[in-house]
Amino acid sequence: MKSLRAIFGILVIVGAFYIGWMIIPPYFHAYQFEDVVAEQARLGTYSNKSEDDIKQIISQKAQELDLPVQPDQVKVNKGYNMLEISVDYTVHVDLPAYPLDLKFSASSKNRGM
């Protein structure tokens, strides 16, 4: 009986590590992507880049982070001395018994002085 409990405990621990191994990277990449969006909002406010240029930069950074973001998912609103960026995307995680879709939203707004 004790050996069965020990085996079950080991299986639970291994399962928890596996689930963490599959779920933590999308959250880490989402955190990095939020930094990219905030940086582009700060820099884009004072630059002459068009909305399409900013969309391309953000889409390229998302591809570098292995995030499923297409240029049409990036919403950029650039006005006089103001820039607003928002991106909504979903990451699919294939867990053995429970496939999971994680929804993320990265946005930033910056106003010039």
Secondary structure, 3 states (H helix, E strand, C coil): CHHHHHHHHHHHHHHHHHHHHHHHHHHHHHHHHHHHHHHHHHHHHCCCCCHHHHHHHHHHHHHHCCCCCCHHHEEEEEECCEEEEEEEEEEEECCCCCCEEEEEEEEEEEECC
